[in-house]
Amino acid sequence: MRQVAQEVDGVATRRSARTIFTCFVPPARAQQMPGMWWNRYEKWPMMTADGLHRPRAVTGGLASPARVFGKMIYSPPASGELHRTLLADEVRTLVLTGGETEACVLAASLDIIDLGCKVMG
């Protein structure tokens, strides 16, 4: 993980104005989430904002001038805000990294491909 973090740091530092971070924002309580998310947080209430004891640093200090988008589900484009940003900035290719390849990165990759962008990981 340390090597991956160094690579992300290098890219984000060189291209900070074109860097976008997404950050998983847990709901305060399970009841705030729809569908299967509600079930998941009911099963693991310690993963809600009310159940977490302290917030974690998201970007390691790299956020400025990079943009940060919060997300409450796996895929960052779902809210529409990220998609509008990609269109406005004429972004055609994204490099994705993440902590859970089989969940968050996969969901983001598929949705970003559906938006017409090339994904690299």
Contacts in CASP RR format, 6 or more apart in sequence:
PFRMAT RR
TARGET T0000
AUTHOR 0000-0000-0000
METHOD contacts of the structure
MODEL  1
MRQVAQEVDGVATRRSARTIFTCFVPPARAQQMPGMWWNRYEKWPMMTAD
GLHRPRAVTGGLASPARVFGKMIYSPPASGELHRTLLADEVRTLVLTGGE
TEACVLAASLDIIDLGCKVMG
4 97 0 8 1.000
7 97 0 8 1.000
8 97 0 8 1.000
9 62 0 8 1.000
11 19 0 8 1.000
11 95 0 8 1.000
12 19 0 8 1.000
12 21 0 8 1.000
12 59 0 8 1.000
12 62 0 8 1.000
12 66 0 8 1.000
13 62 0 8 1.000
16 62 0 8 1.000
16 64 0 8 1.000
16 65 0 8 1.000
16 66 0 8 1.000
17 65 0 8 1.000
17 66 0 8 1.000
18 89 0 8 1.000
19 62 0 8 1.000
19 66 0 8 1.000
19 67 0 8 1.000
20 66 0 8 1.000
20 67 0 8 1.000
20 68 0 8 1.000
20 69 0 8 1.000
20 82 0 8 1.000
20 85 0 8 1.000
21 58 0 8 1.000
21 59 0 8 1.000
21 62 0 8 1.000
21 63 0 8 1.000
21 66 0 8 1.000
21 67 0 8 1.000
21 68 0 8 1.000
21 69 0 8 1.000
22 68 0 8 1.000
22 69 0 8 1.000
22 70 0 8 1.000
22 71 0 8 1.000
22 76 0 8 1.000
22 82 0 8 1.000
22 108 0 8 1.000
23 58 0 8 1.000
23 59 0 8 1.000
23 68 0 8 1.000
23 69 0 8 1.000
23 70 0 8 1.000
23 71 0 8 1.000
24 70 0 8 1.000
24 71 0 8 1.000
24 72 0 8 1.000
24 104 0 8 1.000
25 49 0 8 1.000
25 70 0 8 1.000
25 71 0 8 1.000
25 72 0 8 1.000
26 41 0 8 1.000
26 47 0 8 1.000
26 48 0 8 1.000
26 49 0 8 1.000
26 52 0 8 1.000
26 72 0 8 1.000
27 33 0 8 1.000
27 37 0 8 1.000
27 41 0 8 1.000
27 48 0 8 1.000
27 49 0 8 1.000
27 72 0 8 1.000
28 48 0 8 1.000
28 49 0 8 1.000
28 50 0 8 1.000
29 41 0 8 1.000
29 48 0 8 1.000
29 50 0 8 1.000
30 38 0 8 1.000
30 40 0 8 1.000
30 41 0 8 1.000
30 42 0 8 1.000
30 45 0 8 1.000
30 48 0 8 1.000
31 38 0 8 1.000
33 40 0 8 1.000
33 41 0 8 1.000
33 72 0 8 1.000
37 72 0 8 1.000
37 73 0 8 1.000
40 47 0 8 1.000
41 47 0 8 1.000
41 48 0 8 1.000
45 51 0 8 1.000
46 52 0 8 1.000
58 68 0 8 1.000
59 66 0 8 1.000
59 68 0 8 1.000
67 85 0 8 1.000
69 76 0 8 1.000
69 79 0 8 1.000
69 81 0 8 1.000
69 82 0 8 1.000
69 85 0 8 1.000
70 76 0 8 1.000
71 78 0 8 1.000
71 79 0 8 1.000
73 107 0 8 1.000
74 103 0 8 1.000
74 104 0 8 1.000
74 107 0 8 1.000
74 108 0 8 1.000
75 104 0 8 1.000
75 107 0 8 1.000
75 108 0 8 1.000
75 110 0 8 1.000
75 111 0 8 1.000
76 82 0 8 1.000
76 108 0 8 1.000
76 111 0 8 1.000
77 83 0 8 1.000
77 86 0 8 1.000
77 108 0 8 1.000
77 111 0 8 1.000
77 112 0 8 1.000
77 115 0 8 1.000
78 111 0 8 1.000
83 115 0 8 1.000
85 91 0 8 1.000
86 94 0 8 1.000
86 115 0 8 1.000
86 117 0 8 1.000
91 117 0 8 1.000
92 116 0 8 1.000
92 117 0 8 1.000
92 118 0 8 1.000
93 117 0 8 1.000
93 118 0 8 1.000
93 119 0 8 1.000
93 120 0 8 1.000
94 112 0 8 1.000
94 117 0 8 1.000
94 118 0 8 1.000
94 119 0 8 1.000
94 120 0 8 1.000
95 120 0 8 1.000
95 121 0 8 1.000
96 105 0 8 1.000
96 108 0 8 1.000
96 109 0 8 1.000
96 112 0 8 1.000
96 119 0 8 1.000
96 120 0 8 1.000
96 121 0 8 1.000
97 105 0 8 1.000
97 121 0 8 1.000
98 104 0 8 1.000
98 105 0 8 1.000
99 105 0 8 1.000
105 121 0 8 1.000
109 119 0 8 1.000
109 121 0 8 1.000
112 119 0 8 1.000
113 119 0 8 1.000
END
